[in-house]
Amino acid sequence: MTELAGTAPKSIEGGKRPTIRDLIGSAEVDLRTLGLVAALVGVLFVFALLTGGQILEPVNIVAMSVQTASIAIIATGMVLIIVSRNIDLSVGSIVGVVSMVYALLMTDILPPILGFNNPLLWVIALALGLLVGAALGAFQGFIIAYIGVPSFIVTLGGLLAFRGIVWQLSQGASVSGLDPVFQLLGGGPEGSLGAALSWLVGTLVCLGIIGYLVYARRQRRRFGFPLRPMWAEILLGVVGCAVVLGLVAYANAYLWPEGLANQWSQKTGQPVPEGGIQSGIPFPIVILLVVTVVMSFIATRRRFGRYVYAYGGNPDAAELAGINTRWTIMKTFILMGILCGIAAAISAARLNGSTLDVGSGYELDVIAAAVVGGTSFAGGIGTIPGAVIGALFMQALRYGLAFVGLSSPQQNIFAGAVLVIAVGLDTYNRRRAR
């Protein structure tokens, strides 16, 4: 039955009262994404019970979120890779290469040329590192798209070869001592927005949510598409803003350690505010939010994104429609290389350098985040926000398991099981849909 726009449904066909599923359908909320959010909340709730609530303390939630940022950023690119019926097993190794490039540029290569105190040192290093990531992605993408070697083989070779390049670059040694400004990209008390800027960003995000809902409703009316009920629009805006402001409040509840706050006071000559110094939103989370918005825009609003989904849905039809499928596939791997470069910057900044194992094991977590977030290995289906939520789910699982004392190999058992279950459910749902 058709409901009038702006009113809540009072009944459905047959005079029955609407169910929760009917109400969710009226609001056009993705049930899979909603289920994943519920699963994330459930995992945190279970571990909160097991740890006496310690895992929900602001310091732990902020630390978990920062650890998630690198994986989630790469997962946004993995969505497009898998949607196009490909796979990239080399993402961790590319992160390792670019991370080492950052470290060498800022410690050995650029300082003799630009000077050790040059404020542009880290900017140039960051730009060159992103170019290296894009070049590695383009190299693999060319072999896959134009030569026709399967992506599994090419990226498996990249996984091994690029990890060897990391060793060659450093000769097996760790490299440390990065630019102090660059280190802020890794988060931490000083690598955060602070309380005032965090509230400003939260307010801007809320205004963006409201503005988007208004714009989308006007566009629907303009082109004659069905409108969501007004109650659904208001509910989505209220819930979205409440979540954003709640997360900002949670981030501001994380205070600088007392020793670091005292050092800041001695350095600046200002007293420590009563109650401590609020950290606010860490820079890695800010970077993740920006990447998520940009990647969502590319995937849903740009021709390139539509081409990727069209190719993943039916490669032959996309070819016949005149899409340059080879160039499209190559661009997905170039984009993935750039995202690996961004993730490498966060990892290197957190470590204040690079080691041989930076990025090791990222492949499983990134692929799991994309698949758990709703991306189908059959191609053509997947969302950027879903992958980010999937990354949060996988990291919450790992973080909680570590919190209760399980080792890394034991955590991998659970992560692998979740990945298999997610793929199994996707396969089952596709068979039911036939």
N, C-alpha and C positions, 0 to 999 in steps of 0.2 A: 504494500500500500504506500501511497505517496503522502508524506507529511508536509504541511505548510512550513516554509522557511521561517525560522524565528520562534517556533513553538516546539515544545517537548512532545515526543510521541506518547499518546494516551492509550493506544491500543494497536494491535497488529491484526493481520488477516484472521478472520474467524472470531473477532471480539476478544481475543486473549490479551492479557496484560503483557507489555513488553518485558523481555528478559534482559539481563545484564549484557548478554551478547548483542541483542538488538540495539541497546543504547550505545554500546561501543561501536557498532556498525554505523549508527547514525552520526556519530562523531568522527567516523572515518579514521579510527585509530588502528594501526597495524597490530593485529593480535599477536604475531610472533615477537615483535619488538616489546610489546607490553608483557608478554610471558617471560622474555629474557630479563626485563627489568625486575619482574617479580622474583625470578630465580636469583638474581644478584642480591636483592634484599634478603631473600631467604638464606643464602649462603652466609651473608654477614650476620644475620640473626643467629644462625646455628653456632658460628664461631664466637659470637658474643656470649652465648650461653656457656660454651666450653672454656672460655677464658675469663669469665667473670666480668665481661664488659670491657676488658682492657683493649681489645682490638678496635673498639669504636672510639677510643680517645683521639682527639684531634691530631696529635703528633703521629699516630699510627696511620690514620686515614690519609693524611697529607703525604706521608712517606710512601704509602701504597700507590697513591695517585701519581706521584712523580715517577715511580718505577714503571708505571703503566704507560707513561707518555710516549716513550720511544717505540714500544710495541704497537700502540694504537696508531701512531703516525704512519708506520709502515703498513699496518693493516688496511688503512684507507686506500693505499695503492694496490694492495693485494686483492681487494674487492674487484677492481677493474681487470686485473690480470686473470682472476678465476672466472669472472663474468665472460671474458673473451675466450674461455675454454683453454687457458694456459695455466702454468704454475711457475713460481719462482722460488727455487730452493737456495738461491745464493744470497738472499737479503742479509743474513747475518755476516757473511764474509765481506760483502760490500761495505757494511757498517764498520767492520774491522779495518778494511783498507783505508776508508775515508777518515776514520778516527786517527789512524796512525799518520795520515797525511797532515791533518790538522796539527798534531803534536810536533811533527818534524818541521813544518813550516814556521811555527811559532817559537821553536827552540833553536833550530839549527840553520834554516835556510833564509828566512826573511830578516831576522835581526841584523846580520852583517850588512844587509842591503839597505834597509829602512831605518835602522836604529832600534835599540831595545825598548825605548820609551815612546815610540811612534804610536799615536792613538789609532791610526788606521791599520795597525799590524793585524789585529784580529779580524777586522772587516775583510781585508784582502785574503787572509787565510781561509775565512769562511766561504768567500766567493769561489776561490780556487778549489776548495774541497767539494762544493756543490757541483762544480764543473767536472771534477773527477767522477763523482757519483753518476752524473748524467752520461758521461762518456762510457763508463762501464755498462750502464743500462742500455745505451745505444748499441754497443758492441754485441751484447747478447741478443737484443731485439732484432738487429740486422740478420744475424745467423738464423734466428727463428723465423722471421717474416719473409726474408728474401731468399735464403738458401733452403729453407724448409726442414731444418733439423728440429725434432720435437723439443718443446720447451723443457720437458723433464730432463732430457739428456744434456741440453746446453747449460741449464742452470745447475745441474748436479756437477758438471765439470767446473762451472764457475765457483761453486761452493768449495771445491778442493783447490782450484788454481788460485783464487783470490786469497784464500787463507795462507797459501804458500807465499804470495806476494807480501802479505803482512810481515812474515818472518824475514823476507829479503830486505824490506825497507828498514827494519830495525835491527837486523842481524840477531834476532832472538832476545833483544833487551827491551825493557820497558822505557818509555820516554815520558818525562813529567816536567812541570814548570810552565804551564800555559799562561797566556795573558790574563791578568786579574779580571778585566771586564768580560772576557770570554767565559771565564769560570762562572759568572752569574747566570749563564744560560742553563746551568745544571740544577738550579734551585737552591734549596737551603734557606736559612733565615735571611741572609743578605740578598739572595737571588729570588726575591719575591716582590710583589707590588707594594706591600704595606697596606695598612687598614684603609686609609682614605682612598687610594687609587683602586683598591679592590671593590669598595662600595660604588665608586664611580663606574667601574667596568660592569659590575652587576646591574646597576641602573640602566646603563646603555644597552646591555643585553636584553633587559626587560622591555625597554622601548623598542628594540629590534623585533622582539617576539610579537608585541602588539601591532607594530607597523606591518610586519609580514602578514599577520592574520587579516588585517584590514585590506591590505593590497590584494591578497589572494581572493578575498570575498568580492572585491570590486571586479577583479579579472573574471571570476566565475560569472558574475552578473553581466558583465560586458559581452561575453561570448555565449551566454545562454546556457551555461552549465548548471547542474543542480547545486543549490546552496545548502551548506550545513545548517542545522537548526541554530538559532542565535544562542540558546543555552549551551550548545556544544562549543561555539566560538568563545563564549565568556569563560567556560570551564577550562578550555585549553589554555587561554591566556592566564587565568588565575593560577592554575597548577604549574604552568611553565615558569611564571615569575616567582612563585613561592619556592619552587625547587632551586632556582638560580640564587635568590636571596638567602635561602637556607644554607646553600653550599658556601656562599661568601661568608656568612656568619661562622660557619664551621671552620673555614680557613683562617679567619681572624682570631679564632679561639686558640690557635697554635701560637704560643709565645716563644720569643727568643730565649735560649738558655741563659741563666743568670750570669754566667761568666762572660759570655759573648756580649750581653747587654752592658755589663760593666766596662768592657773594653771599648765599646762604642761610646759610652759616656765619657771615658777618659780621653778618647780621640777627638770627640766633637766639643767637649766642654759643656754638654747639656746633661741635665739629670735624667735618669731613667724614669719614664712616666709611671705613675702609680698603677700597679697591676701588671707592669711589664710592657714589652714592645711586641705588638701584634705583627706577625709575619705577613698575613694576607695570602693572596693567590700566588703560588710559585710560578716562575717564568716558564718552566716546561709545560704547565697546564695551559698557560696563555697561548703558547705556541701550538699546542694540540688543538685548542679551540679555533684558532685562526686556520690551521690546516683543515680541520673538519668542515668549517664553513666554505672554504675555497674549493675543497674536493667535492663537497656536495653540490656546489654551484656548477663545477665542471661536469659532474656526472649527470645532472638533471637539467641544466639550463644551456649547455653548450653543445654544438654540433658534434664535437669529438666524443662526448659522453654518450650521446644518442647512437652514434656509430658503433661504439663498443658494445652497447646493449643489443643493437640490431645484429651485429655479427655473432654475438654469443647466442642469441635466440635462434638464428638460422644463417650460418655462414654463406650458403649458396645463394639465398635470397638477397643477402647484403651485397654480395658480389654482383649479382644481376641488377641490383638497384643503382649501381654506379659508384658504390663506396670504395675508396682506395683502401682495401682491407689490409694490405701489407704495411702501408704507412701508418695506419691506425694501430696495428699491433705493435709496431716498432715504437710508436709514441707512448704506449702504455708502459713499456719497459724503460724508456727514458724518464718518464714521470716517476716510476718506481725508484730509479737511481737517485733522483733528486730528493725524494722522501727519505731514502736511506742516508743521504748526506745530512739532512736535517736531524734525523735520529742520532747519527754519529756525533753531531755537534753537542747534543744534550749528554750523550754518554761520555764523551771526552771531557766536557766541562765538569761533570759530576766527579770524574776520577782525577781531574787536574792533569790529564795526560792520556796515554794509551798503553795497553798491554796486548799480548798475543791473543788473548781470549776474549777481547771486546766483541760483542755481537754473537758469540758462540751460543748456539741453541735457539737463536731468535726464530729460525725457520718454523719450528713446531708451534711456538706461541703465536706467531703472526698468522699462520694458516689456520690454526685453531680459532683465533679471534674472529677471522673473516667467516669461517664456516659456522661457528656457534652463533655469530651475528646474523645468520640467514642467507649467506652467499651459497649458491648451489654449484657443485662441481659440474653439473650438466650444462652450465652456462646460461647467460641471459638474466639471472636473478641475483640481486644483492643490493644492499644499501650501505652508504658510508656511515651514518649514525649507528646502524646495527653492528658494524665491525668495531666501532669504538666501544659500544656497550659490551660486545663480546670480549674485547681486550680487558675491560674492567672486570668482567666475570672471571676470566681465566686468572688474572692477577690476584683477585680477591681469594680465589680458591688456593692458589699457591701461597699467598701471604698468610692465609689462615692456617694452612697445613704446616707451614714453617713455624707459625706462632705456637702451635700445639706440640712442636718437637719433631716433626717428620723431616727426614733428610731430603736432599734434592732428588736423588734417584726415586725415592718413594713418592715425591710430588709428581715426578714425570709419569708414574703409573696412573695416577688419577687424571692428569692432563691428557694422556693418551686415551684413556677410557672415555673421557668427555668428548674428545674429537671423534672417536669411532661412533659413539652414540649419536652425535649431531649429524654425521654423514648418514648413518642408518635411518634416522628420522626423516632426513631430506629425501632419501631414496624411497622410503615408504610412502611419503606424502605425494611424490611424483607419480608413483604407481597407482595410487588411489585416484589421482586426478585424471588418469587416462580413460 
